[in-house]
Amino acid sequence: MPPNVIHLVGAAGTGMSALAEALLDCGEAVSGSDRFLDSSAPVPALQALRSQGVEFFPQDGSGIRPGITARVVASVAVEDDNPDLAAARRANIPSSRRADELARLFDGRRLVAVAGTSGKSTTTAMLGHLLRCCGMDPRVVNGAPCVNWMRPGRTGAVLAGNGPWVAEADESNRQFLAFSPAAAIILNESADHFPIAETHALFDEFASRVRGPVVDARGENPAHDVVEGEWSVSFSLDGMRIAVPLPGAYNAENASAACRMAIALGAARESLAPALATFRGLARRMQLVGRRADGLRAVDDYAHNTEKLRASLLALRKRSERLFAVWRPHGYGPLRAMWDDLLEMFTATLRPDDRLLLLPVFDAGGTADRSVRSEDFVAALASRGAPARFAATPGDAAAVVRAEARGRDIAATFGARDPGLPILAKSFIS
């Protein structure tokens, strides 16, 4: 029998765990490794994949088994000298990155891809939810769990169906150029992984690969007559009033783009508003995790680049007396690359009574240049008069929130990669 197990390196990540579940749903055998395997904190993705039969190994090369492992797929966050990748090379087992495996999975399928520097996970889930409510039975592969799809033993990021495939298309490392979708949404573009001129060129190239309808919202706000509520937003679309139970004008833009694509795919217009009214959002995407007895709200958000952070901070400012923002930079390279833009954004966005608490840069190991530090960024913000301070540990940040935040404030965690951030957000109100 030929080897048939696909081994995923970094399988607990949101994108990789969704890929694992999509492969399992298609009848593939999957094994995995992850540096969080021995973490004392619970990692829901690991637990869900284990319950579906995924065998996990330490990230030391032991999961690469000649005669059993057919190929190895690594997250883009995994460096080339990772022991699993090194073991695959020694055994002459082919290896690739997540986007290549997704392209193989999507080959021959009717794929609707959702791209954009910001909002693509939420819009992917919105579109999948709309199509599901309209009876089109989509199969969705997302980069984050959708609350509507979460149940025991599943990641929540994958919806198994027999209709059109819907997937988030990530531009980092030019991954989305591996796809040739039948239709696509392009939400926006900003300097995140690449300089802005290169980003424009990449998205243009992606758009040229789409074989059918494209909802291209770059440079044009697709939502009209936006009205924000306490924890909702509504907009007009072709004479219809549509409300989304999520905060932020950007969620109106995401929903409008999703509605336009759903219509292009054949969804009934009159079904859109009732469907979106039941959309419960994504984990770690402006997720209201709870309230303290005095009314303090705790929020967890994945925002990690300049524009995502700006949009989230502005949305929460409108809904709070003071904002306690706890941010963990998700890598040394990203903090270095976005340093000046982040300084300008935080200085312009934070109010004098707000508080920005910076945790140490999330360290994913490997050979990263660690010469940039959160402490230095706090000092640069303080020199501009921004209300920022360094928090050496999550416990230190929680202590500040417990001591200073009160009923009409909002305490929020921001950042990618660190699975401890949702736990920290819940601690604000416990």
C-alpha positions as CSV (number, residue, x, y, z in Angstrom):
1,M,0.0,0.0,0.0
2,P,1.5,3.4,-0.9
3,P,1.9,6.0,1.8
4,N,-1.2,8.0,2.3
5,V,-0.9,10.2,5.4
6,I,-0.6,13.9,5.0
7,H,1.5,15.3,7.8
8,L,0.8,19.0,8.8
9,V,3.5,21.0,10.6
10,G,2.0,23.7,12.8
11,A,-1.4,21.9,12.8
12,A,-2.9,23.9,15.7
13,G,-2.8,27.2,13.9
14,T,-6.2,28.5,12.7
15,G,-5.4,28.1,9.0
16,M,-3.7,24.8,9.3
17,S,-6.3,23.2,11.6
18,A,-9.0,24.2,9.1
19,L,-6.9,22.6,6.3
20,A,-6.6,19.4,8.4
21,E,-10.4,19.3,9.0
22,A,-11.1,19.9,5.3
23,L,-8.8,17.1,4.3
24,L,-10.4,14.8,6.8
25,D,-13.9,15.7,5.4
26,C,-12.6,14.7,2.0
27,G,-11.5,11.3,3.3
28,E,-7.8,12.0,3.6
29,A,-5.7,10.6,6.5
30,V,-3.9,13.3,8.5
31,S,-1.2,13.4,11.1
32,G,0.3,16.6,12.7
33,S,2.8,18.3,14.9
34,D,2.7,21.6,16.8
35,R,4.9,23.4,19.3
36,F,1.8,23.8,21.5
37,L,1.4,20.1,21.8
38,D,2.7,20.0,25.4
39,S,1.3,23.4,26.3
40,S,-0.4,23.5,29.7
41,A,-3.1,25.7,28.3
42,P,-5.9,24.0,26.4
43,V,-5.6,24.4,22.6
44,P,-9.1,23.8,21.2
45,A,-7.9,23.0,17.6
46,L,-5.7,20.2,18.9
47,Q,-8.5,18.8,20.9
48,A,-11.0,18.9,18.0
49,L,-8.6,17.3,15.5
50,R,-7.6,14.6,18.0
51,S,-11.3,13.7,18.3
52,Q,-11.5,13.3,14.6
53,G,-8.6,10.8,14.5
54,V,-5.5,13.0,13.9
55,E,-2.4,11.5,15.4
56,F,0.0,14.2,16.9
57,F,3.7,14.0,17.3
58,P,6.3,16.2,18.9
59,Q,7.8,18.7,16.4
60,D,11.1,16.7,16.3
61,G,10.9,14.8,13.1
62,S,9.3,11.7,14.6
63,G,6.0,12.2,12.8
64,I,7.7,11.8,9.4
65,R,7.4,8.1,8.7
66,P,8.7,6.7,5.5
67,G,6.2,4.3,3.9
68,I,3.4,6.0,5.8
69,T,3.8,9.8,5.3
70,A,2.8,10.7,1.7
71,R,3.7,14.4,1.9
72,V,4.4,17.1,4.5
73,V,2.6,20.5,4.5
74,A,3.9,23.3,6.6
75,S,2.4,26.6,7.8
76,V,4.1,29.7,6.4
77,A,5.1,30.5,10.0
78,V,7.3,27.3,10.0
79,E,10.9,27.9,9.1
80,D,12.8,25.8,6.6
81,D,15.1,24.3,9.3
82,N,12.2,22.9,11.2
83,P,13.0,19.3,12.3
84,D,9.9,17.9,10.5
85,L,10.8,19.5,7.2
86,A,14.4,18.4,7.6
87,A,13.3,14.8,8.3
88,A,11.1,14.9,5.1
89,R,14.1,16.0,3.1
90,R,16.2,13.2,4.4
91,A,13.5,10.7,3.6
92,N,12.8,12.2,0.1
93,I,9.2,12.9,1.1
94,P,7.7,15.9,-0.8
95,S,6.8,19.0,1.2
96,S,4.9,22.1,0.4
97,R,3.1,25.0,2.1
98,R,-0.5,25.4,3.1
99,A,-1.6,27.3,0.0
100,D,-0.2,24.6,-2.3
101,E,-2.2,21.9,-0.5
102,L,-5.3,24.0,-0.6
103,A,-4.8,24.5,-4.3
104,R,-4.6,20.7,-4.7
105,L,-7.7,20.3,-2.6
106,F,-9.6,22.9,-4.7
107,D,-8.5,21.6,-8.0
108,G,-11.5,20.9,-10.2
109,R,-13.9,22.4,-7.6
110,R,-16.1,25.5,-8.1
111,L,-14.2,27.8,-5.7
112,V,-15.3,31.2,-4.5
113,A,-12.3,32.9,-2.9
114,V,-12.4,35.8,-0.5
115,A,-9.3,38.1,-0.5
116,G,-8.3,41.3,1.2
117,T,-5.8,42.6,3.7
118,S,-8.5,42.9,6.3
119,G,-11.9,41.3,6.9
120,K,-11.5,38.2,4.7
121,S,-12.2,35.6,7.5
122,T,-15.3,37.4,8.6
123,T,-16.5,37.9,5.0
124,T,-15.8,34.2,4.2
125,A,-17.9,33.1,7.1
126,M,-20.7,35.6,6.2
127,L,-20.8,34.4,2.7
128,G,-20.8,30.7,3.8
129,H,-23.6,31.5,6.3
130,L,-25.7,33.3,3.6
131,L,-25.3,30.5,1.1
132,R,-26.2,27.9,3.8
133,C,-29.3,29.8,4.8
134,C,-30.3,30.2,1.2
135,G,-30.1,26.4,0.7
136,M,-27.0,26.3,-1.5
137,D,-25.1,23.9,0.9
138,P,-21.6,25.4,0.6
139,R,-18.4,23.8,1.7
140,V,-16.4,26.4,3.5
141,V,-12.7,26.5,4.5
142,N,-12.0,29.5,6.6
143,G,-9.1,31.0,8.6
144,A,-11.1,31.3,11.9
145,P,-13.9,29.5,13.7
146,C,-17.4,30.7,12.9
147,V,-19.5,30.7,16.1
148,N,-22.6,29.4,14.1
149,W,-20.6,26.3,13.1
150,M,-18.9,25.5,16.4
151,R,-19.8,22.2,18.0
152,P,-17.9,19.6,20.0
153,G,-15.3,17.8,18.0
154,R,-15.1,20.4,15.2
155,T,-12.8,23.4,14.7
156,G,-15.7,25.7,13.7
157,A,-13.6,26.9,10.7
158,V,-14.9,24.4,8.2
159,L,-18.4,23.8,7.0
160,A,-19.0,20.5,5.2
161,G,-21.4,20.8,2.3
162,N,-22.0,19.6,-1.3
163,G,-22.4,22.9,-3.0
164,P,-19.9,25.6,-4.1
165,W,-16.6,25.8,-2.2
166,V,-15.9,29.1,-0.3
167,A,-12.4,29.8,1.0
168,E,-10.3,32.6,2.5
169,A,-7.5,33.5,0.1
170,D,-4.4,34.8,2.0
171,E,-2.0,37.2,0.3
172,S,0.8,36.6,2.7
173,N,3.8,35.0,0.9
174,R,1.7,35.4,-2.2
175,Q,-0.3,32.3,-1.3
176,F,-3.5,33.3,-3.1
177,L,-1.8,33.2,-6.5
178,A,-1.9,29.4,-6.2
179,F,-5.7,29.6,-6.8
180,S,-7.7,30.1,-10.0
181,P,-11.2,30.6,-8.5
182,A,-14.5,30.6,-10.3
183,A,-15.5,33.8,-8.4
184,A,-13.9,36.1,-5.9
185,I,-14.4,38.9,-3.4
186,I,-11.6,41.5,-3.0
187,L,-12.3,43.6,0.0
188,N,-9.3,46.0,0.4
189,E,-5.6,46.3,0.2
190,S,-3.0,47.9,2.5
191,A,0.7,47.5,3.3
192,D,0.8,44.5,5.6
193,H,3.0,41.8,4.3
194,F,4.4,43.9,1.4
195,P,4.9,47.5,0.5
196,I,1.8,49.1,-0.9
197,A,2.9,49.2,-4.6
198,E,3.7,45.5,-4.5
199,T,0.4,44.8,-2.7
200,H,-1.5,46.6,-5.5
201,A,0.2,44.5,-8.1
202,L,-0.4,41.3,-6.2
203,F,-4.1,41.9,-5.9
204,D,-4.4,42.9,-9.5
205,E,-2.7,39.6,-10.5
206,F,-5.0,37.7,-8.2
207,A,-8.1,39.4,-9.8
208,S,-6.8,38.4,-13.3
209,R,-6.9,34.8,-12.3
210,V,-10.6,34.8,-11.5
211,R,-12.7,33.1,-14.1
212,G,-16.1,34.5,-13.2
213,P,-17.7,37.3,-11.2
214,V,-15.6,39.5,-9.0
215,V,-16.9,41.8,-6.2
216,D,-14.1,44.2,-6.0
217,A,-14.5,46.7,-3.1
218,R,-11.1,48.2,-3.3
219,G,-11.3,52.0,-3.3
220,E,-15.1,52.0,-3.0
221,N,-17.2,51.6,0.1
222,P,-19.6,48.8,-0.8
223,A,-22.0,49.6,2.1
224,H,-24.3,52.7,1.9
225,D,-26.2,54.6,4.6
226,V,-24.3,52.9,7.4
227,V,-25.8,53.2,10.9
228,E,-24.0,51.9,14.0
229,G,-25.9,50.5,17.0
230,E,-24.7,49.5,20.4
231,W,-23.3,46.2,19.2
232,S,-24.6,46.1,15.6
233,V,-24.4,47.9,12.3
234,S,-26.9,48.3,9.4
235,F,-26.6,49.4,5.8
236,S,-28.6,49.8,2.6
237,L,-28.2,47.4,-0.3
238,D,-30.3,47.9,-3.5
239,G,-33.2,49.4,-1.5
240,M,-33.1,46.8,1.3
241,R,-32.1,47.5,4.9
242,I,-29.8,44.9,6.3
243,A,-28.5,44.6,9.9
244,V,-25.6,42.7,11.2
245,P,-25.3,41.8,14.9
246,L,-21.6,42.9,15.0
247,P,-20.1,46.3,15.7
248,G,-18.0,48.5,13.3
249,A,-18.6,50.2,10.0
250,Y,-16.1,47.7,8.5
251,N,-18.5,44.9,9.2
252,A,-21.2,46.6,7.1
253,E,-18.6,46.7,4.3
254,N,-17.8,43.0,4.8
255,A,-21.5,42.1,4.8
256,S,-22.3,44.2,1.8
257,A,-19.6,42.4,-0.2
258,A,-20.8,39.0,1.0
259,C,-24.4,39.9,0.0
260,R,-23.3,41.0,-3.5
261,M,-21.5,37.8,-4.1
262,A,-24.3,35.7,-2.7
263,I,-26.6,37.4,-5.2
264,A,-24.1,36.8,-8.0
265,L,-24.2,33.1,-7.1
266,G,-27.9,32.9,-7.3
267,A,-29.1,33.6,-3.7
268,A,-32.6,35.2,-3.3
269,R,-32.3,38.8,-2.4
270,E,-35.1,38.6,0.1
271,S,-33.3,35.9,2.1
272,L,-30.2,38.0,2.8
273,A,-31.5,40.2,5.7
274,P,-33.0,37.3,7.7
275,A,-29.9,35.3,7.2
276,L,-27.4,37.9,8.4
277,A,-29.6,38.7,11.4
278,T,-28.7,35.2,12.6
279,F,-24.9,35.5,12.0
280,R,-23.0,35.2,15.3
281,G,-19.6,36.3,14.1
282,L,-16.2,34.6,14.4
283,A,-14.1,33.6,17.4
284,R,-11.4,36.3,18.0
285,R,-13.0,38.7,15.6
286,M,-14.4,41.5,17.7
287,Q,-15.8,38.8,20.0
288,L,-17.7,39.9,23.0
289,V,-16.5,37.3,25.5
290,G,-18.6,38.6,28.5
291,R,-19.5,41.3,31.0
292,R,-18.4,41.9,34.5
293,A,-21.1,42.5,37.2
294,D,-20.5,46.2,37.0
295,G,-21.0,46.2,33.2
296,L,-17.3,46.1,32.1
297,R,-17.2,44.4,28.7
298,A,-14.4,42.1,27.7
299,V,-13.6,41.7,24.0
300,D,-11.1,39.5,22.1
301,D,-9.9,40.5,18.6
302,Y,-7.4,39.1,16.1
303,A,-6.3,42.6,14.9
304,H,-2.6,42.6,14.4
305,N,-1.7,45.0,11.6
306,T,-2.0,48.8,11.5
307,E,-5.3,49.0,9.6
308,K,-7.0,46.2,11.5
309,L,-6.0,47.7,14.8
310,R,-7.2,51.1,13.8
311,A,-10.6,49.9,12.7
312,S,-11.1,47.8,15.8
313,L,-10.0,50.6,18.2
314,L,-12.3,53.1,16.5
315,A,-15.2,50.7,16.7
316,L,-14.6,50.1,20.4
317,R,-14.0,53.8,21.2
318,K,-17.5,54.6,20.0
319,R,-18.9,52.1,22.5
320,S,-16.8,52.8,25.6
321,E,-16.0,55.6,28.1
322,R,-12.4,54.3,28.2
323,L,-10.7,51.6,26.3
324,F,-8.1,49.3,27.8
325,A,-6.3,47.7,24.8
326,V,-3.9,44.9,25.5
327,W,-1.9,44.2,22.4
328,R,0.7,41.5,21.8
329,P,2.8,42.0,18.6
330,H,2.7,38.8,16.7
331,G,6.3,38.7,15.5
332,Y,9.5,40.7,15.6
333,G,9.6,41.1,11.8
334,P,6.0,42.5,11.6
335,L,6.6,45.0,14.5
336,R,9.8,46.2,12.8
337,A,8.2,46.6,9.4
338,M,5.1,48.4,10.7
339,W,6.9,50.4,13.4
340,D,6.3,53.9,12.0
341,D,2.8,53.3,10.8
342,L,1.8,51.8,14.2
343,L,3.3,54.7,16.1
344,E,1.3,57.2,14.0
345,M,-1.9,55.1,14.2
346,F,-1.9,54.6,18.0
347,T,-0.9,58.2,18.6
348,A,-3.8,59.4,16.5
349,T,-6.4,56.8,17.6
350,L,-6.0,56.5,21.4
351,R,-7.8,59.0,23.6
352,P,-6.0,60.6,26.6
353,D,-7.9,58.4,29.1
354,D,-7.5,55.2,27.1
355,R,-4.8,52.7,28.1
356,L,-2.6,50.7,25.7
357,L,-0.8,47.8,27.4
358,L,1.9,46.1,25.4
359,L,2.9,42.6,26.1
360,P,6.3,41.2,24.9
361,V,6.5,40.3,21.3
362,F,5.2,36.8,20.6
363,D,8.2,34.5,20.1
364,A,7.6,31.6,17.7
365,G,11.1,30.4,18.0
366,G,13.5,29.9,15.2
367,T,16.1,32.3,14.0
368,A,14.2,35.6,14.1
369,D,16.0,38.9,14.7
370,R,15.0,39.8,18.2
371,S,16.5,43.2,18.3
372,V,13.1,45.0,18.3
373,R,11.2,44.9,21.6
374,S,7.8,46.0,22.9
375,E,9.5,48.0,25.6
376,D,11.2,50.1,23.0
377,F,7.9,50.6,21.2
378,V,6.2,51.8,24.4
379,A,9.0,54.3,25.0
380,A,8.5,55.6,21.4
381,L,4.8,56.0,22.1
382,A,5.3,57.7,25.4
383,S,7.6,60.2,23.8
384,R,4.6,61.2,21.6
385,G,2.3,61.5,24.6
386,A,0.3,58.3,23.9
387,P,-1.2,56.6,26.9
388,A,0.9,53.4,26.7
389,R,2.8,51.2,29.2
390,F,4.6,47.8,29.0
391,A,3.1,44.7,30.7
392,A,5.7,42.1,31.2
393,T,3.2,39.2,31.6
394,P,-0.5,38.7,30.8
395,G,-1.1,38.6,34.6
396,D,0.4,42.1,34.8
397,A,-2.0,43.4,32.1
398,A,-5.0,41.7,33.8
399,A,-4.0,43.3,37.1
400,V,-4.1,46.8,35.5
401,V,-7.5,46.1,34.0
402,R,-8.9,44.8,37.3
403,A,-7.5,47.8,39.3
404,E,-8.5,50.6,36.9
405,A,-11.3,49.6,34.5
406,R,-14.9,50.3,35.5
407,G,-18.4,49.6,34.2
408,R,-18.7,51.7,31.1
409,D,-15.2,50.8,29.9
410,I,-14.2,48.1,27.5
411,A,-11.1,45.9,28.0
412,A,-9.9,44.2,24.8
413,T,-7.1,41.8,23.8
414,F,-5.5,42.2,20.3
415,G,-3.0,40.0,18.4
416,A,-2.4,36.9,16.3
417,R,-0.7,33.6,17.0
418,D,-0.8,33.6,20.8
419,P,-3.5,31.1,22.0
420,G,-3.4,32.7,25.5
421,L,-5.1,35.9,24.4
422,P,-8.7,34.6,24.5
423,I,-7.9,33.3,28.0
424,L,-6.6,36.7,29.0
425,A,-9.7,38.4,27.8
426,K,-11.9,36.2,29.9
427,S,-9.8,36.8,32.9
428,F,-10.7,40.5,32.8
429,I,-14.2,39.7,33.9
430,S,-13.7,36.6,36.1
